[in-house]
Amino acid sequence: MSIVSFLLAMAGFVLLGLATDTHHRRRFGYSLQGRRCTMLRMGGWLALVASVAPAILARGWIFGPILWVGAIMAGAGVAFLTLNLLPMRGTLP
Amino acid sequence: MSKGFRQSQAFLHTWSGLLLGWILFLVFVAGTIAFWREGLNRWMRPEIARVEQPMRVLAGSQAFLASKAPDAKSWIIPVATERSTGAQVFWVPQPKPGEERGRRGRRGRSDTQALIGADGQVAQPRETRGGEFFYRFHFDLHYMPVIWARWLVGFATMMMLVAIVSGIVTHKKIFKDFFTLRRAKGQRSWLDGHNATAALALPFHLMITYTGLVTLMALLMPWAVVANYTDERTVFATLFPTASVVERTGRPAPLIDLRLIAAHAERRLGAPASFIEVSDPGDAAARVSVSQSASSMLSSRTPRLTYDGVTGRLVWQSPPPGAAAETAGAMIGLHAGRFAGNGGRWLYFLCGIAGTLMIASGLVLWTVKRRERLTDPARPHFGFRFVERLNVAVIGGFPLGIACFFWANRLLPATLRGRADWEIHALFIAWAAAALTAFVVRPARVWPSLFAATGWLLVALPAYDIVATDHGMFTSLAIGDLMIGGIGATIVVFGIGFILLARRVARYQPNPKRVRKAAAAATSATMLEVAE
């Protein structure tokens, strides 16, 4: 369950990262448009909110929130490193 | 927010961060390593077998104490776990008439303590402070009175809190630019790295700094206690209640098997026990108190049970703590992360590394930012040179000292008098040498050599274990001792990290005759990337 929380947090941050123009252009090669941006942001926030539930289910109300904060930090870290350091497919940064 | 406000915050952030940044760096490094305190205790005493049956150690402890100190005032027996080196038992002798009772500070005496190993026998491993060194250094520093060190660390922590809060205001873009890392762009890259390590682990930084203050609060702000209690003993009695003391009868009576009491207490508490204290062993008035382990709950103030030492009847249990004590206990528990399993510990460790990198990059950023504004880059003013070289001395020198500490642990002869102290002296001698070099040789050369030396020393360490001893990394992994094998592997990873960092820093000075400014800027720009 804690893994699920981490994966949701990571997915959330990857989506939020892709909702910034720089990363969107780097990954998809074109600028971010209004509707797509909203979708990515919404998706990101939903995933982050959803990541609370498995953490609470896994460790209860005392340790659950701590686990969740940990999952958020770990997810953000992995998303940050992935977005910035993962090489592109054939395109230049 | 007005511009004036943000500027004042920027000023506050720069100076609160810089002036105590070097101490904070040390505190963060030591604290981060101390999350693996128990593991390091074992890793630095490789001749000790892993504890597989904690109850066997407990029985051995009781047998040892019964023969060694049958009429002691009290025995203190830590309950061994699979993570610990065994049980470091100690006893308090009966006070002689006229001697002050219950004096503290005796715990360090070596003639009233012993280590009981996995087989229940007294073990005599090499003398070392192990991971405890990092734990104590984290708030007591070294070579100075503990109380000064705690004031200094407490003040630095306060400044850290100021630096974090003012930093959030100053680097207002940390959330907007959350995902940005511009590489090889000089000052920009440093700032991105500083912001990333800050923002990604921001909850941790706030938590660890605030709860760190709570652990020192009784020292820093004693007034609430002074105003409400006249006697120090009443404060302790309120905070840490114990069963009422029974007078020694003088009638001998055999002590019950402590394993039975431990088993009963663990069933009743629903959690593992951590400490067993026996008062007046061998007397009809013997009492046995069992404390619950902090690994099972958030609060570090754990419940206790007291038993009659002869009949094994439960005579007392600690009342539920008050709300304030519970809160303080929970915060200290959160700070030390003792509740955390291995996964949680890794997270604490990684967040600690992020904090260390944040402080280091902040310190270097101070010079990077000012280098571009220097009127004469060839001859910077004194303050600039001082900060630049102190950065090398602390950020480059302290890790080298730690590497030498680990080597001293492996190489110093077991018979050396004061061996444990010499391990620590080795750390400070190496660090002092590094600091001296930093102030004599120019930074562009010292940075890479210190990092490279640290890296190679760290990489060579597990290699030495594999070649020269019979408890190398692969042996540990083969017998399923992930903790010891994992520490070896982590040291190798750090070593490689330092070597890469050194390469990266050195590569940007191919020609020493080139403009130093450009070279140094490029150097600093790349350093962080690798660190990321």
Interface residues (C-beta under 8 A of the other chain):
Chain A: S2 F13 L16 G17 T20 T22 H23 I62 F63 I66 L67 V69 G70 I72 M73 A74 A76 G77 A79 F80 L81 L83 N84 L85
Chain B: F178 F179 T180 L181 R183 A196 L200 A201 P203 F204 L298 L334 F339 G343 G344 L347 L350 C351 A354 E532
